[in-house]
Amino acid sequence: QVQLVESGGTLVQPGGSLRLSCTASGFNLEGYSVGWFRQAPGQEEHEGISSISSNGESKYYVDSVKGRFTIARYKSKNTVYLKMSNLKPEDTARYYCVADQVAIMTVMKEVTEYDYWGEGTQVTVSS
């Protein structure tokens, strides 16, 4: 089955860290740019927060996560990671990854407009 699967979300205290994984199943992520979106509780829109180019050299972060989140890709594991540090309650959301067969992607489209997207993983930041 061709799909993206997110994992790593859980309950974490403010100031804590998490690493989310986005693993491709049934296809090779090589040649695909990958992005992360999140949907906060009660919000309809998905916020694009980070992306990485197909060769891993170009990375994007929205201002609210710059300096706290790091995106990286591991070809051998067919996975893209989102390392999140110094988490804040406002980071609470369901996190989704998307993939597009382009060299560099933007995170301006709707999640469902990308070539592939996952079901998401829940991150809750609370004491």
C-alpha positions in Angstrom: 0.0 0.0 0.0 1.4 3.4 -1.0 1.2 5.8 1.9 2.9 8.1 4.3 2.8 7.2 7.9 3.5 9.7 10.7 4.6 8.6 14.2 6.2 9.9 17.4 3.4 12.1 18.7 2.5 12.0 22.4 1.9 14.0 25.5 4.9 16.1 26.5 5.5 18.8 29.1 6.3 22.4 28.1 10.0 22.8 27.3 10.2 19.1 26.3 11.3 17.6 23.0 9.9 15.1 20.5 10.9 13.6 17.2 8.2 12.9 14.7 8.8 10.5 11.9 7.3 10.4 8.4 7.9 7.1 6.7 7.0 6.3 3.1 5.5 2.9 2.5 5.2 1.4 -0.9 7.2 4.1 -2.7 10.7 5.6 -2.5 10.9 9.2 -1.1 14.0 9.9 -3.2 13.0 12.6 -5.6 10.2 13.9 -3.4 10.2 17.0 -1.3 8.5 16.5 2.1 6.7 19.0 4.3 5.1 19.1 7.7 1.7 20.7 8.5 -0.2 20.9 11.7 -3.8 21.4 12.7 -4.5 23.0 16.1 -7.6 21.9 18.1 -10.7 23.6 16.9 -9.0 24.9 13.8 -10.0 23.9 10.3 -6.9 25.1 8.5 -3.6 23.2 8.3 -0.6 25.4 9.0 2.5 24.6 6.9 5.5 24.6 9.3 8.4 23.1 7.6 9.7 21.5 4.4 12.8 19.9 3.0 13.9 19.7 -0.6 14.4 16.4 -2.4 18.2 16.6 -2.0 17.9 17.7 1.6 19.8 20.9 1.0 17.0 23.4 1.2 14.9 23.7 4.3 12.0 25.9 5.3 10.6 26.8 8.7 7.7 29.0 9.6 8.7 31.8 12.0 6.9 30.3 15.0 9.1 27.2 15.0 12.4 28.6 13.8 15.2 27.7 16.1 13.1 25.1 17.9 12.3 22.6 15.1 14.7 20.8 12.8 13.8 18.8 9.7 16.0 16.1 8.3 15.8 13.2 5.9 17.4 9.8 6.0 17.5 8.2 2.6 18.4 4.7 3.9 15.3 4.7 6.1 13.0 6.3 3.6 12.0 8.6 6.4 11.9 12.4 7.1 12.1 13.5 10.8 10.9 16.6 12.5 12.9 17.2 15.7 10.9 19.5 18.0 12.5 21.2 21.0 11.4 23.7 23.7 7.8 22.7 23.0 5.1 25.2 23.9 1.4 24.6 24.6 0.6 26.4 21.4 2.5 23.6 19.5 -0.4 21.3 20.5 -1.8 20.0 17.2 -2.2 17.0 14.9 0.9 16.9 12.7 0.8 15.7 9.1 3.5 15.1 6.6 3.1 15.5 2.8 5.2 14.6 -0.2 5.4 16.1 -3.7 7.5 14.9 -6.6 9.3 18.2 -6.9 12.8 19.4 -6.1 11.6 22.1 -3.7 8.1 22.4 -2.3 6.1 25.2 -0.6 3.8 24.6 2.2 1.1 26.8 0.8 -1.3 24.3 -0.7 -4.0 22.3 1.0 -2.7 19.0 2.5 -4.8 17.0 0.1 -3.3 18.8 -2.9 0.1 17.1 -2.5 1.0 13.8 -4.1 0.9 12.0 -0.8 -0.2 12.8 2.7 -0.6 10.9 6.0 -3.2 10.5 8.6 -1.3 12.5 11.2 0.1 12.1 14.7 -1.1 13.9 17.8 1.2 16.1 19.8 -0.1 17.5 23.1 2.1 20.0 25.1 0.7 20.3 28.6 1.8 20.1 32.2 
